[in-house]
Amino acid sequence: MTSVVIVGASHAAAEAITTFKKKGFEGTITLIGEEPYLPYQRPPLSKKYFNDEVSVEQLYIKSAASYDDLGVVQRLSCRVETIDRENKRLSLSSGEQIEYDKLILATGTRARKLPIEGAELEQIKYLRSKDDVDEIKQLTKPGSQLLIIGAGYIGLEVAASAVQRGVKATVLEAMERVLQRVTSPEVSDFYQSVHAQEGVDIHLQTTVQKFATVGDGVVAVLSDGREIEFDCAVVGIGVLPNVELAEQAGLECDNGIKVDETCRTNDLDIYAVGDCSNHPSFIYDRRLRLESVPNAMGQARTAAASICGEEASYNEVPWFWSDQYDVKLQTAGLSQGFDQIVVRGDRTQRKFSAFYLLAGKLIAVDAINSPADFMLAKKLIIAEVRPDPSQLADTDFALKTLLG
């Protein structure tokens, strides 16, 4: 009987378990997670869970009973210390040793720490888990001051959620514009305008030199010499893939755990999925490490199918989303390297799409409150269309005709 062990109680883990059962897998499945919780949804943490719109129970991807019904052995509040590849054995922080036939690493990422004086103060937080959000919520009551370092998706989502809770939000960004690493100036300007309209104070090209206590409060000393007092600070300056366990075991790593199109590592019995993995993309002709729930779930399905003996290959169009106020962003594809952008729709109405082209070929779309454009975008990218920019900009032109 085949024994599968999944390291990391994540979205990917839950999806892999579901896939195994759908395919009639008759072996044993063991789930190991460092948190005391079964797999739960991460995206709502900075949004609906932050605003108390969903309960803890609603975060869970599956109920505890469903894992029991599926016969999944659960090892929570437990960390894998080492992988013995030769003997196919894991050593756990509990002192146990568990053997496996097939191993899936879904170890995810961790927050990049801010390496400055005062960063260890209890008011300085990172948002990666349910417990992190619970601590942040305790420090951010209506009328309190929240300082956010980093104007990426997490930072802006937290700012939006805070304002909706009656919290005053100030955002510091080291770069020239918000979302600079992931989108165009046109979309960055739109989001900066939206947040300004909602009362968020954004400071660009500004960094924190240190945190310090002043009397009963805490202040951030900025690069321009100013000081900002706050009740809580959330640092969102990126993440690092958790590859240490894989590296210790001799698995190939390079900005993530390297896998092939089946999500298999250089060890034929070990797979890696989700944010920690680095996979080949035939759509973009390069290797990618994606921080995306859809990617994690797609890779989990591929790995599980491969373990079940099916010919499976992962090659999907990357996609992401972000909810801020009444603005829903849905992104299809990767825009890095684009040489032309076409805007379709009305930015003043908070409803438009940005189409990114490279040498005439569509490579990505940012759809703001435009779900129809997003759904078509994935198909258009796969079809490698080379659209007429004037047609893309014309809201009366039916985009589906580009599919032929």
C-alpha positions, -999 to +999 in steps of 0.1 A: +000+000+000+014+034-010+021+059+017+019+096+008+031+123+032+022+159+026+044+185+044+025+218+048-012+221+058-020+245+029-045+251+001-023+228-020-024+200+006-062+202+008-065+201-030-040+172-033-061+152-007-093+159-027-076+148-059-063+115-044-098+106-032-114+115-066-090+092-083-096+063-060-063+064-043-062+035-018-030+042+001-024+062+033-022+099+035-005+118+063-007+156+066+019+175+086+015+211+095+034+235+118+003+255+127-024+239+150-050+243+123-061+222+093-057+238+059-075+272+057-079+299+031-052+325+032-066+353+008-094+363+032-069+370+060-061+405+047-097+412+037-129+396+050-113+379+080-096+411+089-129+429+088-148+401+107-169+393+077-160+356+078-155+334+109-126+311+117-149+282+108-155+297+073-118+299+067-113+262+067-112+246+033-126+213+047-142+204+080-122+184+105-147+155+100-141+154+063-104+146+069-113+119+093-138+105+068-111+104+042-088+086+066-061+113+066-036+110+095-031+145+109+001+157+125-005+194+134+016+217+155+045+196+142+075+204+121+096+182+098+132+185+109+149+163+083+143+142+052+162+110+050+159+103+012+178+071+013+155+054+038+125+075+028+120+087+064+110+120+080+122+131+115+096+153+132+099+179+160+078+157+181+105+130+181+085+108+158+098+093+125+075+087+096+082+067+065+069+075+031+067+061-004+058+095-020+064+129-005+048+162-014+064+194-001+039+223+002+060+243+026+050+277+012+067+310+020+076+332+050+076+370+054+107+389+045+118+406+077+126+443+080+163+444+092+163+476+112+165+487+148+134+483+167+118+457+144+115+433+173+090+455+191+056+439+198+038+465+177+056+454+145+037+426+128+038+405+096+007+390+080+011+354+070-013+334+093-046+336+111-028+342+144-010+371+128-043+387+118-057+381+153-028+400+169-031+429+144-068+432+150-062+435+188-039+464+181-061+482+156-094+494+170-115+522+154-096+555+156-062+539+161-032+544+137-019+516+115+014+520+097+019+498+067+054+493+052+051+482+016+025+491-011+022+457-027-010+437-028-009+427+009-001+462+020-029+479+000-054+452+010-046+457+046-049+495+042-084+491+026-096+467+053-083+490+080-100+520+067-133+501+064-128+492+102-124+529+110-087+527+115-064+554+102-039+540+076-006+553+065+014+535+038+051+538+032+066+526-001+103+526-010+097+526-048+083+554-070+048+540-072+025+515-056+024+480-070+055+488-090+068+453-091+036+437-105+018+462-127+020+492-150+021+529-141-015+533-154-028+507-129-005+520-101-019+555-106-054+542-105-049+524-072-031+553-056-060+575-065-085+551-051-067+548-018-063+586-016-101+590-021-107+566+007-084+585+031-052+565+031-021+585+034+006+572+010+042+582+011+063+571-019+101+567-021+101+566+017+116+540+040+118+534+078+152+539+093+142+526+128+114+520+152+116+535+187+095+539+218+086+574+229+069+576+263+040+551+261+039+551+222+060+538+193+073+559+164+088+551+130+117+573+121+116+578+083+143+583+057+135+620+054+138+626+092+101+627+100+086+606+127+052+588+126+035+576+157+014+544+154-004+517+174+005+489+150+028+485+120+023+458+094+054+450+073+047+437+038+079+438+018+077+404+002+083+368+010+109+341+009+102+305-002+107+279+025+133+257+009+156+249+038+142+214+044+146+206+007+181+220+005+191+200+036+179+169+018+199+177-014+170+186-036+177+212-063+166+247-054+168+280-072+143+306-060+122+277-049+124+240-051+130+231-087+104+207-103+095+194-137+062+197-155+048+169-133+058+188-101+085+162-094+119+172-079+152+157-088+142+129-064+116+108-083+096+101-051+094+138-039+072+165-054+069+202-046+039+223-051+026+259-045+045+290-035+077+270-026+081+254-060+099+267-092+083+251-123+088+253-161+062+274-179+058+265-216+035+295-221+062+320-210+092+298-220+109+302-186+109+289-151+085+305-126+078+306-089+043+319-083+026+331-051-009+322-062-037+300-048-048+289-083-012+278-091-009+259-058-041+241-065-033+233-101+001+219-091-014+199-063-038+182-087-009+175-111+013+160-084-015+138-070-025+126-105+011+118-113+015+098-080-017+079-090+000+068-122-015+092-147+003+112-173+000+147-159+016+180-169+012+214-153+011+243-177-016+268-168-019+306-174-010+322-141-038+342-125-043+363-094-068+385-077-071+413-052-101+429-035-098+465-022-129+485-013-154+480-042-125+473-066-119+437-078-087+432-097-083+399-117-050+394-134-044+368-161-008+362-172+024+379-164+031+414-177+068+416-170+087+428-201+057+442-219+064+469-245+029+482-251-002+487-229-037+493-241-064+505-217-100+495-224-128+510-203-132+540-180-109+544-151-130+571-135-158+546-132-135+520-116-142+496-145-115+490-171-088+466-183-052+470-191-039+447-219-002+440-220+016+432-253+051+421-261+062+423-298+025+424-307+015+393-287-009+395-257+009+383-226-013+396-197-044+415-187-053+434-155-091+434-153-106+459-128-142+452-121-143+436-156-148+398-151-157+391-187-124+406-199-106+384-174-122+352-185-115+358-221-079+369-213-068+335-203-081+320-235-065+348-256-031+343-239-032+306-246-041+313-282-011+336-285-032+363-302-017+394-318-046+418-315-050+452-332-045+477-303-073+499-316-097+470-314-086+463-278-093+499-268-127+499-284-153+488-258-178+481-286-155+456-302-162+420-291-130+405-277-142+369-283-139+375-321-101+374-316-104+337-309-115+331-344 
